[in-house]
């Protein structure tokens, strides 16, 4: 089978020749460890600095070269890609206070994380956001209903088109898209979750606005020779849903379903990325029409052995190898994860191997190569758990 055929078989709940492998995010260190060269792909603050330096074309060239080369080197089956900033993109640098600290125009302080290497806000100095007026939200909703999808500058498709041209015949090409989570307002996640509880009517209208735009935005993918999209939106924390299941079911799920319905009418598969513990609503994912669920956080209580009988006949499960083990564990931990995931989720099809989140900063080369080796040996159909030694 080709990689594309392998993924389609998994999405159709048929057994392919072997378990397909894909990721939704791979940080720069993995490219450098596997390909043996420096890269600006998902290079965190180095990429941010390169944009500040006006090196947009160099960054995009690295994405085009290194994403394709890594997928081929690891024999992955899914090629994930995304729009890039348009030609001429040259953002203004933030004010540098020291080697790792910056200040934006609003006065907020940002710091380069020692863990992820991202530039992240650590002190918000802005006053709280005032609750929006319902008449303003109603006007925005009417405008969203009347508006057409804003077509991107053609140069924003440069990376996606390269992936289609180089891997489209053989691999499953998936474009990362926006999504809606629990719509609210505020500068921080804490503000937004608190305001969701304090101003439910306003947040319900914000959900209508965001959902309308989400569905209309699918128009920008018309005629594009891709296989699927991945809406990325987190609903859970490591302990449970971020808001009530009832609020999700009433105000968010209908837009997720409308998004899937329209994507399917366009011939696209929809592979949902969602972090956290979503046990309270996971049965609603196949009802919405999602073809796959990725980012299955085992450490947060999402157990493949439980999910397979609950939703695995209607929803392809994508994950299995603990994100934490890829970074902090050994090859023995990777074997244990693969043994468990392959035995409980792979038989009968409907399973794609991947991390429980991503191949992130500090992911160990030997653990990634062990994932490949186990997929190539234990992941051959028919799955035979008695050979997992």
N, C-alpha and C positions, 0 to 999 in steps of 0.2 A: 504493500500500500504506500501511496505518497503520504507525506505529513498531512496534507489537506484532507485526503480520504480518511485518514486515521481519526482526525478530529470530528469530521462529520459523522463517522460511525459512532463515536462516543456520544455525540449530541443526539443521535437517533436511538440510543440505547441498544446498539448492536456491539458485538465484540469485534474490535479491529485485530490486526495481527499482533500489536503490542500496545501497551498503555501509552497514549500521547502525553507529551510534556509541554507545559507553557508557563510563563510568568506574566504578571501584569506590571512589574516594576523591577528593574535591575540597576543597581548603583554602580558608579564608575569603577570601583575597586575590582568588581568581578570581571569587567572587560579587560582591565589591566592585568589581572592575574592569569586569565585564560588566553588572551591574545598577545600578551607580552609587550604592550606599548601603552603610552599615556593616552588619555582620552578626555574629552569635555562632556561626554554623555553622562547625564545625571551626576555631574561632578560637583554638585552642591555649591558652596561659596565660590569655588574656582569658576564654575559656569556663570554665576552671577557677576563676578568680576569681569569675565570675558565679554558679557553683554555690555557692562559699563564701559569697557574699552572699545566698543564698536566692532566686535569680532563676530557678529551674528552669522556671517557666511561660513566662517571656520567652524563654529559650533554645529551648524546644520550639516556640514560636510562630515564631521565626526559621527553624527547620528547615522547618516546614510551609510558610511563605511562600517562602523563598528557594530551597530545593531545587527546588520545582515551577517557580518563575519562571525559574531558570537552565536547567533542562532544556528548557523551552519556548523560551527566548531562543536557545539554541545548537542547537535542533532535534535534541537527542539522542533516542535510541530506547529506552534503558534507564533506568528510574527505580530507583536503589538506595536502600534505606531500612533502618532498624534500630529495635530497641526503644530506648526512652528511660528514664531514671530515673523512678520512680513519683512521683505527686503528693506534695508535701511533702518531697521529697528536699532535704536541706540538710546537706552534709558539713561536718565541723569543719575549719577552716583549719589548715594547717601553721604551725609557728613560723617567722616571718620573721626572718632574720638580717641581711639588707640588701636592696637593691632587687631583686636577682636570685637570692638564695640562701635556702634554707629547710631546716628540719630536721624529720623525722618523729618519731613517738613512739618508734621503735626507735633513734633517734640517727643515722640515715642522712642524708647531706647531698644535697640536690637543687638544681639550678641551671636557670634558664630558658635554653634553648639560643639562642645568637645566630643559629643557622642555621635551625632549625625552629620556634622560639618555643614549643616544648613544655617543660613542667617535667619534668626528667629526673634520675634519680639519677646522681651522679658519685662518691660515696664510700659504700661499704657497710661498716658497722662491725659487722655481726652475725656471730657465730661460724658456722662451716660447719654446714650441716644434717646431722644424724646420719642414716646410712643407715636406711631403714625396715626393721622386722622383717617377715619373710615372713608370720608368723602374723597380723600386723596388716593386711597387704595382702590376704591371703586373706579376712579378715573384711570388709574394705571391698568386695572384689569380690562377695562374697555379698550384701552390703547393696545394692550397685548393681544386681545382678540382680533383687532383690526389690522395689526401690523403683519408684514411678511418677514420671513426669516432673513436676517442680515447676511448677505453673501460675503464670505471672507475674501481677502485679497488673494489672487491666484498663487502668489508665492508662499502662502501659508500651507499649501498642499505639497510643497516640494519634497518633504520627507515621506509623506504617505504615498505619493506617486512613485517615488523611488522603490519603496517596499513592494508596491503592486508590480512594478516593472521587473524587479529582480527575483521576487519570491512568490508572486501572485499565482503562477501556474502550479506551483508545488506545495505551498504552505497556506495555512489558514491565516488570512490577513485580517486583523482586528484593530479597529480604530477606537481609541479612548475618547469618551464623550463625557459631557456633564450629566448631572443627575440632581434630584432633590432629596434632601434628607428630612429633617424636621424644620421646615422654614420658620424663621423668626427674625429678630433684629438685635443688634448690639455689637460691640467691638470684639468681644471674646466669646468663646464657647459657653463659659459660665453665664455671661450676660444673656446669650440667646436662649439657653435652656430655662433660665429664670423667667425671662419675658414670655416664653411659651406658656408657662403656668399662669403668669399674671395677666396676659393679654391674649387669651385664646381666640377671640373673634378676629382680632387684627391678624394674628398668625394664620388663621384659616384663610383669610383673604390673600395674605402673602403666598400661601401655598397655591391658591388658584392662579395667581400671576406667574409664579415660577413654573407651575405645571403646564400652563398654556404655552409659555416660551419654550419649555423643554420639548414638547411634542412638535411645535412648529419648527424648531431648529433641526429636526430630522431632514427637512427639505434640502439642507446643504449637502447631504450625501446622495441625492438623487443621481443615478447614472454612474456612480463611482463603483469600480470593480473590486469591492471588498466583500468579505464573507460575513463579517459581523461587527458589532459594536460592543463596547464595555462601558456601561454607565457606572461611574465610581461615586458612591455615596454611602457613608457609614451611618448605621442606625443603632449600633450597640457599643457599649463599653465592655470591659473585661468581665463585668459581673451581671450585665443585663441590658435591656433596651433603654435607650436614652430618654424615651418618653413613653407614654402609655400605649399598649397595643391598640386600644380603642381609637386613640388619636391617629395612629398610623393608618388603621383600617378606614377611617372616615375621610381623612384629609390628604393622605399621601398615596396610599395604595391605588386609588382610582387613576391617578396620573401615571403611576408606574405601569398600570395595565394599558392605559391609552398609548403610552410610549412603546410598549411591546407590540401592541396591535398594529400600530402604524409601521414600525420597523419590519414586522413580519410581512405586511402588505408590500413592502419594498424589497422583499427577498432577503432580509438580513436576519441573522441569528442575534440574540441578545444574551450576553454573558455578564451577569451582574457581579460587581465587586462590592463586598460589604464586610467590614471588620466587626468584631465584637460578638457578644452573646445575643443572638436574635432568635433563640428557641421559641419565644412567645409569638413570633410572627412568621417563622420559616415556612409553614404550610401555605402561607399566602403568596410565596414566591412563584411556585408553579401555577397558581391560580392567576397571577398577574400575567403569566406567559413567558417568564424567564426560561431560557434554554439551559443555562448553567448558573451555578452559584460558586464564586471564587472568593478566596480570602477566609476560608473556614478556619476559625481560630480555635484550635483544640484546647489551648491553654486557657481560653475564655469559656470553656464549657460546651463547645460545638464538636460533638463526638461523631465521627464517621460511622461507627458501628450502630449508633442510634439513628443517624440521619438516613442511612440507606433504606431501612424499611419504612421510615416516615415519609420521605419524599423522593427517594432515589429512583423510583420507577417513572417519575415525571420530570425530574430535575437532575441534570448531570452535575455531579459533585467534583469540585476542582480544588485540590490541595493535598493534604496528607503528611507532608514533611514539615516538622515544626520549625517556624522562623527562628525561634530561640535556639534550637539545636544546631541549625546551620551556622549560627554565629558563635555560640558558646559551647556547643557539644562536640562529640567525637564521631568518627565514622560508625562506631557501634550504636550511637544514638540514632544516626540516620538509618541504619539497618533496622533498628527496632521500629522506627516510624514507618518505614516502607513495609515491613512485615505486617504491621497492624492495618495500614491503609489498604494495601493490595489485597489482603485476605478479606476485609470487610466491605470494601467499596468497589473493587474492580470487577468481580465476577458478574457476568451478564452485561458488561459494558456500562456506559453512563458514568465513567470516571476519567478524569484528567489529572495526572500527577503535577504537583507544584508545591511551592512553599505555603505555609499557613498565612503568609502575607507577601513577602518579596525576598529577593536576593539583595540584601541591604549592606550598608557599610559594615565592614568587619566580617562579612560572610567568608567562611574558610574555603579555600580552593579545594582542599582534599574532600570536604563534605559535599561540595557541588559535584565534583567528579564521581563521588560515590553515589549520588542521586542518579547520575547518568548510567553508571554501571549496573545498578539495581534495576532501573527501568529496562535496560537492555537484556538482563538475565531473568530476574523474577517477573518482569512485566510482560512476558510473552504469553499470549493466549493459546490454549486455555490456561487460566491462572491455576497454579498448583501449589498451594501453601505448604504442602509437606516437603517441598524442595527448598524452602526458605531457610537455608542454613549458612 
